[in-house]
Amino acid sequence: MTSRHRVVLVRQRAGAGGGCCGGGMSFEEHDHRPAAGRDAAARVRMEQVGELYRAVRAALPDVDVQVVEPRNTAWLVPAIWRDARRRGLAPRDALEQVRRGVADGAMVVDGLVVSAGDVPGPAEALGLVRAALRE
Amino acid sequence: MPAILVVAVVLGLYALGYRYYSRYLAERVYALDANFVTPAHEFTDGVDYVPTNKHVLFGHHFTSIAGAAPIVGPAIAVLWGWGPALAWVVLGTIFASGAHDFGALVVSVRNKARNIGTLTSTVINTRSRTLFLAIIFFLLTLVNAVFAIVIANLFVNFPGAVIPIFFEIPLAIAIGQYIYRKRTAALVPSIVGVVLLYLMIPVGSAYPISIAGLAETVGVGERTLWIIIMFVYAGIASRIPVWVLLQPRDYINSHQLFIALAIIFGGLLVGFDRIVAPVVNTALPAGTPNWFPFLFVTVACGAISGFHSLVSSGTTSKQLDKETDARFVGYMGSLGEGSLALGAIMATTAGIAIVGLNWAEEYADFAIASSGAVGHFVQGVAGFASNLGVPMALGTVFAAVVVVSFAATTMDTGVRLQRYIVQEIGGILGWERLEKSLLWPTVLAVAVPFGLAVAPGDLAFGRLWTLFGTTNQLTAGLALSVIAVWVMRNNRNPIAQIIPLTFLLAMTTWALLINTRNFFGDRDWLLGPLNVVIFGLACWLVVEAILALVRASRERAEITEETPVRPAP
């Protein structure tokens, strides 16, 4: 991806942890019961973020969109820090973006956290992304 | 020999492996195509199928495959000397694991990101799906049994770890609740969690908990009582939603993984410690299993692990942006796991001397080496931590906490996955009670490994561990068969899969044959029959692999015959 702009969507998978030998397997592949019986909330959230992902990709095809698990701090923390500094934020502010940006459900546009907590709807999210890209 | 020199050489070999061997695999064997439309693009939904930056995906992949298993095997295998153990870890990582993890990812991507279980039925035949489920059933059973023993041994030998570990459970739940309710970031709470957890280390060290008295009252051994407690815990933990305990503890574990790696390699660098174990141990007592073939089933994870194919073809393949990224994600993931195994070998051959332990006494025979393996790792890490100024007693509890945290999460996940596998097997057999119920699969998923964990006795852990390694290698064998058939059908040379496949199957069947003879000779009526069943699965796998490869070879020959010879330009 050669785009100058990057949108990072943070979301937790509903699947397993546990490392070798147990981690990384998707529970859904083996659990054929309805979603309500298992990680329904996590799945709903994954789907909300998915909707958002599709909306941003469709509206802004030149923007690099990444979906990242909050556990993947080795990539997430430096990426937000780097983007925030590139945006011109002071170290203290960049650190604040990192603190807020590693939340499940966070949306980070070029190092700026535009949404954290509840996942916004696609239209609202697009507005937030466009505004952040203009800044 | 200075340990740091060995580490530098091994890391150099890993770099060469990535530079040259993975390039050969990428270009000549898997023929990666940057223009191939990966399932992440074909089915993009932003939920399961998401084109993901290769560095992001590597982070997901590595944290999913790294755990306690690559520590235990190498910590036992240094009994034969650090030379054979390290040679297998290095060669296995570069030539077997690299081809396996990378290949499973590519084949899955080329087959709409289907998992390896489904691929066995589509690439080999439908019968193989049952074989896959049977192998996974035994693999998970053995995983849960061996990790329950690992935890129990650590609690008995390092009672200072009990308070921090039991504190970690409500701590993780509190973090999970906080993140879930506040919809806030996990990073700061999980770092605070790690700090709070480590603050409990001096407390645990000052107030070590022994349940020997309670065990005596109940009429069981202390270790057995810990195993009972761990299975009760795992049974309950596997029934609650993942975000309550499993995921928040996984956050804490992901920090602990990097802290432990930094302490091992940082301590080694600062201390410039020497390896005290022999290169090849020639002072082994009579009756010690020969390193050929037992080394290759003792070290599974860390050299090659079948479980990685489940990860590669489970979640990773759905997120691969470009097919060419598979080289970085799949092969580099193997090198990461190999580095963990390298750390375990250094801790048990160099770190162990810092704490004043006599290596020859700690590795006097196979039974002592295997039952004490994780303890040796813990002591070795404490030694490296002491090089960095951490008091030895606290370093010991720290290392025990790290290993137990990983092992407990693996048990939680293992019991959960086993329940699903039992349900799936119930469906195949048409047993509705097993397929539809939640209770009976959970009972089975807990009871079977529990029986295995308590039955063999204190010094038989090594037997159980080699059985686990064998089953893990069979899973790898099945995945390598699938990859080899796919490579052959695509008219390319499958030698990179055939060699590790043949080697693994030869070593596992050889080890199984020896074990069967020994177990029945010792009148071990639990592990003996179990060994026979796993041997049956190995034979079944050999037959399926040969049939599939012969069929693929014939198909290739027919295609070649039918293809008209192009006239020379």
Chai-1 contact restraints between the chains, C-beta under 6 A:
chainA,res_idxA,chainB,res_idxB,connection_type,confidence,min_distance_angstrom,max_distance_angstrom,comment,restraint_id
A,A16,B,T413,contact,1.0,0.0,6.0,A-B,restraint_1
A,G17,B,L246,contact,1.0,0.0,6.0,A-B,restraint_2
A,G17,B,D250,contact,1.0,0.0,6.0,A-B,restraint_3
A,G17,B,T409,contact,1.0,0.0,6.0,A-B,restraint_4
A,G18,B,T409,contact,1.0,0.0,6.0,A-B,restraint_5
A,G18,B,T410,contact,1.0,0.0,6.0,A-B,restraint_6
A,G18,B,T413,contact,1.0,0.0,6.0,A-B,restraint_7
A,G19,B,A66,contact,1.0,0.0,6.0,A-B,restraint_8
A,G19,B,G67,contact,1.0,0.0,6.0,A-B,restraint_9
A,G19,B,F406,contact,1.0,0.0,6.0,A-B,restraint_10
A,C20,B,I65,contact,1.0,0.0,6.0,A-B,restraint_11
A,C20,B,G67,contact,1.0,0.0,6.0,A-B,restraint_12
A,C20,B,A69,contact,1.0,0.0,6.0,A-B,restraint_13
A,C20,B,C301,contact,1.0,0.0,6.0,A-B,restraint_14
A,C20,B,S305,contact,1.0,0.0,6.0,A-B,restraint_15
A,C20,B,F307,contact,1.0,0.0,6.0,A-B,restraint_16
A,C21,B,A69,contact,1.0,0.0,6.0,A-B,restraint_17
A,C21,B,V143,contact,1.0,0.0,6.0,A-B,restraint_18
A,C21,B,F307,contact,1.0,0.0,6.0,A-B,restraint_19
A,G22,B,T410,contact,1.0,0.0,6.0,A-B,restraint_20
A,G22,B,T413,contact,1.0,0.0,6.0,A-B,restraint_21
A,G22,B,G414,contact,1.0,0.0,6.0,A-B,restraint_22
A,G23,B,S64,contact,1.0,0.0,6.0,A-B,restraint_23
A,G24,B,S64,contact,1.0,0.0,6.0,A-B,restraint_24
A,G24,B,V311,contact,1.0,0.0,6.0,A-B,restraint_25
A,G24,B,T315,contact,1.0,0.0,6.0,A-B,restraint_26
A,M25,B,L310,contact,1.0,0.0,6.0,A-B,restraint_27
A,M25,B,G314,contact,1.0,0.0,6.0,A-B,restraint_28
A,S26,B,G314,contact,1.0,0.0,6.0,A-B,restraint_29
A,S26,B,T315,contact,1.0,0.0,6.0,A-B,restraint_30
A,E29,B,N115,contact,1.0,0.0,6.0,A-B,restraint_31
A,H30,B,Y420,contact,1.0,0.0,6.0,A-B,restraint_32
A,D31,B,Y420,contact,1.0,0.0,6.0,A-B,restraint_33
A,D39,B,P241,contact,1.0,0.0,6.0,A-B,restraint_34
A,D39,B,V242,contact,1.0,0.0,6.0,A-B,restraint_35
A,A42,B,W243,contact,1.0,0.0,6.0,A-B,restraint_36
A,M46,B,V47,contact,1.0,0.0,6.0,A-B,restraint_37
A,E47,B,V47,contact,1.0,0.0,6.0,A-B,restraint_38
A,G50,B,D45,contact,1.0,0.0,6.0,A-B,restraint_39
A,G50,B,G46,contact,1.0,0.0,6.0,A-B,restraint_40
A,G50,B,V47,contact,1.0,0.0,6.0,A-B,restraint_41
A,Y53,B,G46,contact,1.0,0.0,6.0,A-B,restraint_42
A,R54,B,G46,contact,1.0,0.0,6.0,A-B,restraint_43
A,Q66,B,N53,contact,1.0,0.0,6.0,A-B,restraint_44
A,Q66,B,V56,contact,1.0,0.0,6.0,A-B,restraint_45
A,V67,B,V50,contact,1.0,0.0,6.0,A-B,restraint_46
A,V68,B,V56,contact,1.0,0.0,6.0,A-B,restraint_47
A,E69,B,H60,contact,1.0,0.0,6.0,A-B,restraint_48
A,P70,B,A186,contact,1.0,0.0,6.0,A-B,restraint_49
A,R71,B,Y251,contact,1.0,0.0,6.0,A-B,restraint_50
A,R71,B,S254,contact,1.0,0.0,6.0,A-B,restraint_51
A,N72,B,G59,contact,1.0,0.0,6.0,A-B,restraint_52
A,N72,B,H60,contact,1.0,0.0,6.0,A-B,restraint_53
A,A74,B,G59,contact,1.0,0.0,6.0,A-B,restraint_54
A,W75,B,H55,contact,1.0,0.0,6.0,A-B,restraint_55
A,W75,B,V56,contact,1.0,0.0,6.0,A-B,restraint_56
A,W75,B,G59,contact,1.0,0.0,6.0,A-B,restraint_57
A,R99,B,V188,contact,1.0,0.0,6.0,A-B,restraint_58
A,V102,B,A185,contact,1.0,0.0,6.0,A-B,restraint_59
A,V102,B,L187,contact,1.0,0.0,6.0,A-B,restraint_60
A,A103,B,T184,contact,1.0,0.0,6.0,A-B,restraint_61
A,A103,B,A185,contact,1.0,0.0,6.0,A-B,restraint_62
A,G105,B,R183,contact,1.0,0.0,6.0,A-B,restraint_63
A,G117,B,R183,contact,1.0,0.0,6.0,A-B,restraint_64
A,D118,B,R183,contact,1.0,0.0,6.0,A-B,restraint_65
